[in-house]
Amino acid sequence: MSAQENSATNIWKIWWLASRPKTLPAAAAGVVMGSALAWADHSFQILPALAALCVALLLQIGSNVANDVYDFERGADTSERHGPLRVTQAKLLTPEQVKRGMWVIFGLAALFGLYLALLRGWPVIIIGLAAIISAIAYTGGPFPLGYYGLGDVFVFIFFGLAAVAGTYYVQTGSVSSAAWWMSVPIGLIVTAILVVNNLRDLDHDRAAGKHTLAVMMGAQGSRMQYVLCLAIAYLILPFLIFLKIVPVITLLAWLSLPLAWKSLRIVFTQQGKQLNAALAGTGQTALAYSILFWLGIVLAKMF
């Protein structure tokens, strides 16, 4: 391999690190859930579903890249933090390079979003612009949401409500009650990922003046928030089955409980870098929950 090829390979590896691939299952979970519900209503469309998936993944990557550079510029990222490597803080890329990459990523998300907007009109444009602005404003801009305890709310809105209901909408042109309801468990499980992240960084964030909910509530309060997010996400299913909003067999989503339990144990027994395993595990839980729910929908239609 030539020096030029080796350099190109290294650059791709650096950007792969910046994308934080372990967070991507969380971005896919809402699209899978929304597509499952569209399939249940005989309205599944593969191209809008794939475009929605690309938008979700690119928005997640863009948000990760934005956090990388803006946390560094605010002094919240140092060599002492316990999270995955941040490429700006590690000087693998300059802040200017990371910002340029961020805009390229959001630009690609906008292109896929434009296709969806051509299908379904101005609501898609509004949701897309709001998602991009929120992704940047999480740690950037004059009022960074994540620094004032608002990150959890916006994660729930965009990874839950917008992802599930939005994916359903671009395939059907409307939003069913099931799509609204099932956005809640996905939003809560993905919010639980942020809870783990903020619990891990609690002491460091406090020292940096970053007022996350974990800083406000303390470690024990954050652990209870994590339990509450997962408990509601799983208990809402029997409630919706009782209301006949979803079929009984969608309880197959409960087969993801061992993943959730494994992460829960880590949250209550570990700290620091060891919590990274719970962060990844909670993301896997969100995706497994959605896939198993879709399997239940398929089986319900078959039998």
N, C-alpha and C positions, 0 to 999 in steps of 0.2 A: 504494500500500500504506500502511495506517495505521500509526501508531507502535506500536500494540498488536500488529498482525500482524507488523511488522518485528521486534519484540522476541521474539515466539514463534518466528519463523524462526531468529533468532540462537541461541535456546536449543537448538533442535533441532540446529543446526550444531555447537554446543559439545558436546552429548551424542554426536553422531556422531564427533567427534574423540576423545572419551573412550573410545568403543568400540573404537578402533583397527581400522578395517575391513580393513586389509591383513593382519591376523592371522587373519581368519575362514576363509579357505580351509583352514587347518590344522585348524580345528575340524570342518569338513565332511568332511575326508578319511577319517577313521575310520568315519563313518556310511556313506559311499559304499562303502567296502571291505566293511563288515559286510553291507550290503544286497546287494552283488554276490554274496557267498557264499551269502546266503539265497536269492537268485534262482537260483543254480546248483543249489541243493538243492530247487527248486520250492516254496519256502516264503516267497517275498517277499510282504510285506503293506504296502501303500502308507501306510496311516494310522499304524501303529507306526513305520514308517521316517521319515515326516515329523515325528512327535512326537519321535523320537530326534534328528533334525536340529535341531529347535527347541531341545531341551534342550542339545545340544552347543554351538550358537551362543550361547545365553544364558549358559551357564556360562563360555564364553570371554570374552564381553563383561563379565560380572560380575567375572571374575578381573582383567581389564584395568582396570576401574574401581576395584576394591579395591587393586590395585598402585599406581594413580594417587594415591590418598589416603594409603595407609599408607607408601609410600616418601617422600612429602612430609613426613609427620609424623615419620619417623625421620631426616630430614635427608639422605636419599640422592638427592633430586631438587633440583637447583639449575638456574639458568639456563645453567650450563656444560656440562650433559649433552648428548650428541650424538643422542639418540633423538628420536622424534616428540614433538610438543608434549604436555605433561601439563597438564590443565586446572586441577588444584589448584595446582600450582606457579606457573602463569601467572595465577592469581587470576581465572580465568574463572568458577569456581564455588568456593563455600566448602567446607571439609572436611565440614561437616554436610550440605550439599546432595549431595555426592558419596556419602556414606555412605547417605543415604536412597535415592538412586538405585540404589546397589548392592543394597540389600535388596529393592527393587521388582523388579530384574532377577532376583535369585535366587528371589524369590517366583513370578515367571512361569515360571522353569525348573522349580520344584517343582510347579506346576499341570500342566504337560505330563508331568512325571515321575509325577504321581499317576495320570494316565490309563494310563501304561505299567505302573505298579504294580498297577492293577486287572486288567490283562491277565496279568501274570506273577508278582505276589506280592512277598513281602518282600525277595528279592535285589535288586530294582530300588530299593527304598527305601534299603537299606544302601549301595548304590553311589552313589545320588544324594546322600545325606547326606555320605558320605565325600568326594565330589567338591566339594560346596559348602564343607565345612570346609577342605579342602586349598586351594581357591582363595583363601579368606580368609587361611589360615595361611601362604600363600606369602610374604607380606610383612607380615602382621598378626599380632597375638597375642603371647604371651610368648616363643614360640620360632619366629620366622619362618623357614620352610624355606629360602627363597632366600638367606638371609643365612648359612647354614651348609653350603652346597654340596649341598643335597638337592633343589634345584629340578629338576635333570635327571632324577632317579629318579622323582619324582612326575609330571613331564610324560610320561615314557615309560609309566607305569602308567595314567594317566587318558586320555591322547590316543591311546595304543596299545591296551593290553590291554582297558581298560574300554570304550573307544569302539567298537572293532571287535567284540570278543566280546559286549559288551553290546547292540549294535545287532542282531547276529545272534540273540542270546537272546530279545529282545523280539518277534522275528518268528517264531521257531521253538520256543521253550521249552526249548532245550538249546544246547550250544556244541560245534561240530564241531572236529576237530583242525585243519582248514584255517583256521577262524576264529582259533584260538589262534595258529597259525603266522603268519598274515598280519597279525596285530596287531603283530608285531615290526618289519617294515619301516616301517609307518606311524608307530609309536611312535618309531623311530629318526630318521626324517626330521623329525618335529615336534620332537624333542629337539634336532636340529641347528639349528632356528630359535632356540631358547634359547641355544645355543652362540654363534651370531652375535651375539645381543643382549648376552650377557655379555662377549664379546670386544670389542665396540664400547665398552662402558662400563667396561672393565677398570680403567683408571687412576682413573676417578671413583669406582667402587665400592671400590677399595682405600683411597682417601682417606676414604671414608665409613664404613669398617669393615664393608663388606658382603663376606663371604667366599664368593663364588661359586666354582665350579670353575675358572673362568677366572683368578680372582685366585690360587687355589692352584697352578694348573699353569703360569700364564704364557701369553703370547700364542701362542707356538709350540705349546705343549701343547694349547691350545684349537683351533688350526687342525688339528692331527692328530686331535683328537676329532671334529671336523667331518667330516674325510675318512673316519674309521672308521665314523661313523654312516651316511653315504651308501653307503660300500662294502658294508657288511653288508646294508643295505636292498636293494641291487640284486643282490648275489651270492646272497642267500637264495632267490631265485626259481628259478634252475636246480637248486639243491639240492632244493627241494620238487617240482620237475618230475621229477627223478630218482627221488624217493620216491613219485611218482604221487599226490601230495596235491593238486596243481593241474595243469590241462592245459598242454601245451607252448605253446599260443597265448597264454597269459597273459604270455609274454615281451613282448607288446605294451607292457607297462608300461615297458619299457626305452626306448620312444620319448620318455619324459620326461627321458632323460639329457641332452639339450642344455640344458634348463632347469637341471638340477643342475650341469652343467659351467660354465654361465655364472655361477652363484652361487659355485661353488668358486673360480673365477678371481678374483672380487671379494674373497673372503675372504683369498686369498693375496697380493693386490696392493694392496688399499685398507685404509684405517683410518678411524676416526671416523665422521662422518656418511655417508661413502660406503658404509659397510657396511649402511645401511638398505636399499639395493637388494638385497643378498644376503638380508636378512631376509625381504623380501616375496617374492623369487624362490624361496626355499626353501619357503615356504608354498604357492606355486603348484605347486612340484614335487610336494609331498605330494598335493595334490588331483589333479593330472594323472596321477600314478602310479595312484591309485585308479580314476579314470575309465577309463584305458586298460586296467587290469586287468579291469574290468567289461566293456569292449568285447571283450576276449579271451574272457571267459566266454560272452558272447552268441554270438560266432562259433563257439566250440567246440560249443555246443548246436545251432547251425544246420547245421554240417557234420560 
